[in-house]
């Protein structure tokens, strides 16, 4: 048996940020492309846009700067706010996982 915790952020009853969108942003950072990021996750490009737009609407700021295709092709990079959110989300997950792991071990693995 293993312990794994996930974190989701909500605005009222609407999920606005969680492991899926965090992974998508990490992949955008890696590939510099929303299309490539979505493809690497077996996610439709249209769904990636839908998820991003919904998060941006609830958060009140843009997560990505995008440029359309052309001679050099299009691309995407995280905005400054998107980078901060992703870094803080990753740190929150790290801290909660460490605390949860400690509690799990105390409650389930020690006699």
C-alpha positions in Angstrom: 0.0 0.0 0.0 1.3 3.5 -0.8 0.2 7.0 0.1 -0.4 9.7 -2.5 -2.1 13.0 -2.0 -3.4 15.3 -4.7 -4.3 19.0 -4.4 -7.2 20.8 -6.2 -8.0 24.4 -5.9 -11.6 25.6 -6.1 -13.5 28.8 -6.5 -16.8 28.1 -4.8 -17.8 24.8 -6.3 -15.7 25.1 -9.5 -12.4 23.3 -9.7 -10.0 25.8 -11.1 -6.5 24.2 -10.7 -5.2 20.8 -10.0 -2.8 18.1 -11.0 -4.0 17.9 -14.6 -3.6 21.6 -15.4 -0.3 21.7 -13.5 1.0 18.9 -15.6 -0.2 20.7 -18.7 1.7 23.8 -17.7 4.8 21.9 -16.9 4.6 20.4 -20.4 4.1 23.8 -22.0 7.2 24.9 -20.2 9.0 21.9 -21.6 7.7 22.0 -25.2 7.0 25.7 -25.6 3.7 24.7 -27.3 0.2 24.1 -25.9 -0.5 21.7 -28.8 2.6 19.6 -28.1 1.9 19.7 -24.4 -1.7 18.4 -24.9 -0.6 15.8 -27.3 2.0 14.5 -24.9 -0.8 14.0 -22.4 -3.2 12.4 -24.9 -5.4 15.4 -24.4 -7.3 17.1 -27.3 -5.9 20.6 -28.1 -9.5 22.0 -27.8 -9.8 20.5 -24.3 -6.5 22.0 -23.2 -7.8 25.4 -24.3 -11.1 24.9 -22.5 -9.3 24.0 -19.3 -6.9 26.9 -19.5 -9.6 29.5 -20.3 -11.8 28.3 -17.4 -8.8 28.5 -15.0 -7.8 31.9 -16.3 -11.4 33.2 -15.9 -11.6 32.1 -12.3 -8.1 33.1 -11.4 -8.4 36.6 -13.0 -5.1 36.4 -14.9 -3.6 34.7 -18.0 -1.5 31.6 -17.5 0.0 31.6 -21.0 1.4 33.9 -23.6 0.7 32.4 -27.0 1.8 33.3 -30.5 0.1 32.0 -33.6 1.9 30.0 -36.3 3.6 31.4 -39.3 7.1 31.2 -40.8 8.6 30.3 -37.4 5.6 28.5 -36.1 3.5 29.3 -33.0 4.4 28.8 -29.4 3.4 29.3 -25.8 5.2 30.3 -22.6 3.9 30.7 -19.1 3.1 34.2 -18.0 4.8 35.6 -14.9 1.6 34.9 -12.9 1.4 31.4 -14.4 4.9 30.7 -13.3 4.3 31.9 -9.8 1.1 29.9 -9.5 2.7 26.8 -10.8 5.7 27.2 -8.4 3.5 27.8 -5.4 1.2 25.0 -6.3 4.2 22.6 -6.7 5.5 23.7 -3.3 2.1 23.3 -1.6 1.9 19.8 -3.0 5.4 19.0 -1.9 4.7 20.2 1.7 1.4 18.5 2.0 2.8 15.2 0.6 5.6 15.3 3.1 3.2 16.0 6.0 0.7 13.4 4.7 3.5 10.8 4.3 4.5 11.3 7.9 0.9 11.0 9.2 0.4 7.9 7.0 3.5 6.2 8.4 2.5 7.0 12.0 -1.1 5.8 11.6 -0.7 2.8 9.2 2.9 1.5 9.4 3.9 1.8 13.0 2.5 -0.4 15.8 
